[in-house]
Amino acid sequence: MMHQNQADATEPCFITDGPPSNDLPIPPYRTMNLPQILEGLNDEELARWPGDLADAEREKRRKAGD
């Protein structure tokens, strides 16, 4: 069986069943900044996020709970 190499493709390949729907809501990451997204996460979801912003959000929640 022969597989087509991506470098051999002349045009990009998109898997689609038709045009995008106009009635879908805008994804939140396009209308919110990262601190707003982190605020919207529950504690379990936030625990999975690495990084300084997530650490700052966890610290903010810890101080608010004291």
Backbone as JSON, one array per atom type, in Angstrom:
{
  "sequence": "MMHQNQADATEPCFITDGPPSNDLPIPPYRTMNLPQILEGLNDEELARWPGDLADAEREKRRKAGD",
  "N": [[0.85, -1.18, 0.0], [0.59, 2.18, -0.84], [1.42, 5.29, 0.55], [0.49, 8.69, 0.47], [2.77, 11.28, 0.62], [2.98, 14.19, 2.63], [4.51, 16.25, 1.58], [4.29, 15.76, -1.1], [1.8, 16.65, -1.78], [-0.15, 18.94, -3.62], [-2.08, 20.74, -2.95], [-3.69, 21.92, 0.05], [-5.34, 19.62, 2.25], [-8.58, 19.34, 3.4], [-10.84, 18.11, 5.73], [-14.16, 18.01, 5.55], [-17.67, 18.37, 5.95], [-19.19, 20.13, 4.66], [-20.05, 23.64, 4.38], [-19.17, 25.88, 7.13], [-21.38, 26.26, 9.89], [-23.52, 29.02, 10.35], [-24.93, 29.49, 12.64], [-23.59, 28.78, 14.91], [-22.23, 29.41, 18.16], [-19.77, 31.95, 18.99], [-16.54, 30.82, 19.72], [-15.44, 30.81, 23.14], [-12.76, 31.47, 23.63], [-12.17, 33.36, 21.78], [-13.38, 35.68, 22.48], [-12.68, 36.25, 25.02], [-10.08, 37.0, 27.39], [-7.08, 35.32, 28.58], [-6.84, 35.38, 31.52], [-9.59, 35.76, 32.14], [-10.69, 33.4, 31.16], [-9.44, 31.53, 32.84], [-10.56, 32.3, 35.28], [-13.12, 31.35, 34.9], [-12.91, 28.62, 35.14], [-13.46, 25.67, 37.09], [-12.12, 24.53, 40.3], [-10.95, 21.97, 39.97], [-10.51, 21.8, 37.18], [-8.79, 23.98, 36.86], [-6.6, 23.08, 38.29], [-5.31, 21.4, 36.54], [-4.01, 23.06, 34.78], [-0.91, 24.32, 33.82], [1.62, 26.81, 34.61], [2.35, 30.37, 35.05], [0.14, 32.16, 35.05], [-2.0, 30.49, 35.77], [-1.07, 29.7, 38.26], [-1.15, 32.16, 39.58], [-3.91, 32.61, 39.55], [-4.77, 30.46, 41.16], [-3.56, 31.25, 43.58], [-4.9, 33.66, 44.03], [-7.49, 32.66, 44.44], [-7.02, 31.15, 46.73], [-6.37, 33.14, 48.61], [-8.78, 34.53, 48.63], [-10.39, 32.68, 49.84], [-9.53, 32.63, 52.43]],
  "CA": [[0.0, 0.0, 0.0], [1.41, 3.37, -0.96], [0.86, 6.44, 1.24], [0.9, 9.97, -0.1], [3.55, 12.11, 1.52], [2.44, 15.54, 2.68], [5.31, 17.09, 0.7], [3.86, 15.5, -2.46], [0.5, 17.27, -2.01], [-0.09, 20.24, -4.27], [-3.05, 21.59, -2.28], [-4.02, 21.43, 1.39], [-6.49, 18.72, 2.33], [-9.46, 19.65, 4.51], [-11.94, 17.17, 5.91], [-15.33, 18.8, 5.88], [-18.95, 17.86, 5.45], [-19.91, 21.26, 4.09], [-19.61, 24.93, 4.91], [-19.43, 26.04, 8.56], [-22.71, 26.74, 10.22], [-23.55, 30.4, 10.83], [-25.66, 29.61, 13.89], [-22.77, 28.34, 16.03], [-21.74, 30.53, 18.97], [-18.35, 32.26, 18.87], [-15.81, 30.15, 20.8], [-15.13, 31.78, 24.19], [-11.38, 31.94, 23.6], [-12.05, 34.48, 20.84], [-14.0, 36.87, 23.06], [-12.2, 36.38, 26.4], [-8.63, 36.88, 27.54], [-6.72, 34.13, 29.36], [-7.28, 35.47, 32.92], [-11.04, 35.55, 32.21], [-10.93, 31.97, 30.96], [-9.01, 30.85, 34.06], [-11.57, 32.58, 36.31], [-14.31, 30.54, 34.63], [-12.66, 27.2, 35.4], [-13.6, 25.24, 38.48], [-10.83, 24.23, 40.91], [-10.38, 20.76, 39.38], [-10.01, 22.14, 35.85], [-7.65, 24.87, 37.03], [-5.47, 22.29, 38.8], [-4.63, 20.77, 35.4], [-3.34, 24.07, 33.98], [0.4, 24.75, 34.32], [2.0, 28.17, 34.23], [2.28, 31.47, 36.01], [-1.22, 32.71, 35.16], [-2.81, 29.54, 36.55], [-0.58, 29.8, 39.64], [-1.68, 33.41, 40.13], [-5.35, 32.41, 39.79], [-4.9, 29.6, 42.35], [-3.2, 32.06, 44.73], [-6.02, 34.59, 44.23], [-8.6, 31.9, 45.04], [-6.63, 30.76, 48.08], [-6.49, 34.33, 49.44], [-10.2, 34.86, 48.76], [-10.99, 31.69, 50.73], [-9.04, 32.82, 53.82]],
  "C": [[0.89, 1.24, 0.0], [0.7, 4.55, -0.3], [1.37, 7.72, 0.59], [1.63, 10.77, 0.97], [2.99, 13.52, 1.48], [3.21, 16.47, 1.74], [4.9, 16.9, -0.77], [2.54, 16.21, -2.81], [0.67, 18.65, -2.64], [-1.05, 21.24, -3.62], [-3.31, 21.05, -0.89], [-5.27, 20.56, 1.35], [-7.3, 19.07, 3.57], [-10.57, 18.61, 4.55], [-13.13, 17.99, 6.36], [-16.57, 18.15, 5.29], [-19.77, 18.99, 4.84], [-19.4, 22.55, 4.72], [-19.9, 25.03, 6.41], [-20.81, 26.63, 8.79], [-22.62, 28.17, 10.77], [-24.25, 30.54, 12.17], [-24.86, 29.11, 15.1], [-22.3, 29.54, 16.83], [-20.24, 30.75, 18.73], [-17.63, 31.54, 20.01], [-15.36, 31.16, 21.86], [-13.69, 32.29, 24.13], [-11.18, 33.07, 22.59], [-12.64, 35.77, 21.41], [-13.52, 37.12, 24.48], [-10.68, 36.33, 26.42], [-8.33, 35.73, 28.51], [-7.09, 34.26, 30.84], [-8.79, 35.28, 33.09], [-11.4, 34.08, 32.04], [-10.58, 31.2, 32.22], [-10.0, 31.08, 35.19], [-12.8, 31.7, 36.14], [-14.14, 29.06, 34.89], [-12.95, 26.87, 36.85], [-12.23, 24.82, 39.01], [-10.16, 23.0, 40.3], [-9.79, 21.03, 38.0], [-8.77, 23.02, 35.95], [-6.41, 24.12, 37.51], [-4.68, 21.63, 37.68], [-3.84, 21.76, 34.55], [-1.98, 24.4, 34.59], [0.6, 26.25, 34.05], [1.74, 29.21, 35.29], [0.88, 32.04, 36.16], [-2.12, 31.8, 35.98], [-2.38, 29.58, 38.01], [-1.13, 31.06, 40.31], [-3.17, 33.29, 40.43], [-5.58, 31.53, 41.01], [-4.59, 30.38, 43.62], [-4.32, 33.05, 45.06], [-7.2, 33.88, 44.89], [-8.28, 31.5, 46.47], [-6.79, 31.93, 49.04], [-7.95, 34.72, 49.66], [-10.9, 33.91, 49.72], [-10.58, 31.85, 52.18], [-9.92, 33.74, 54.61]]
}
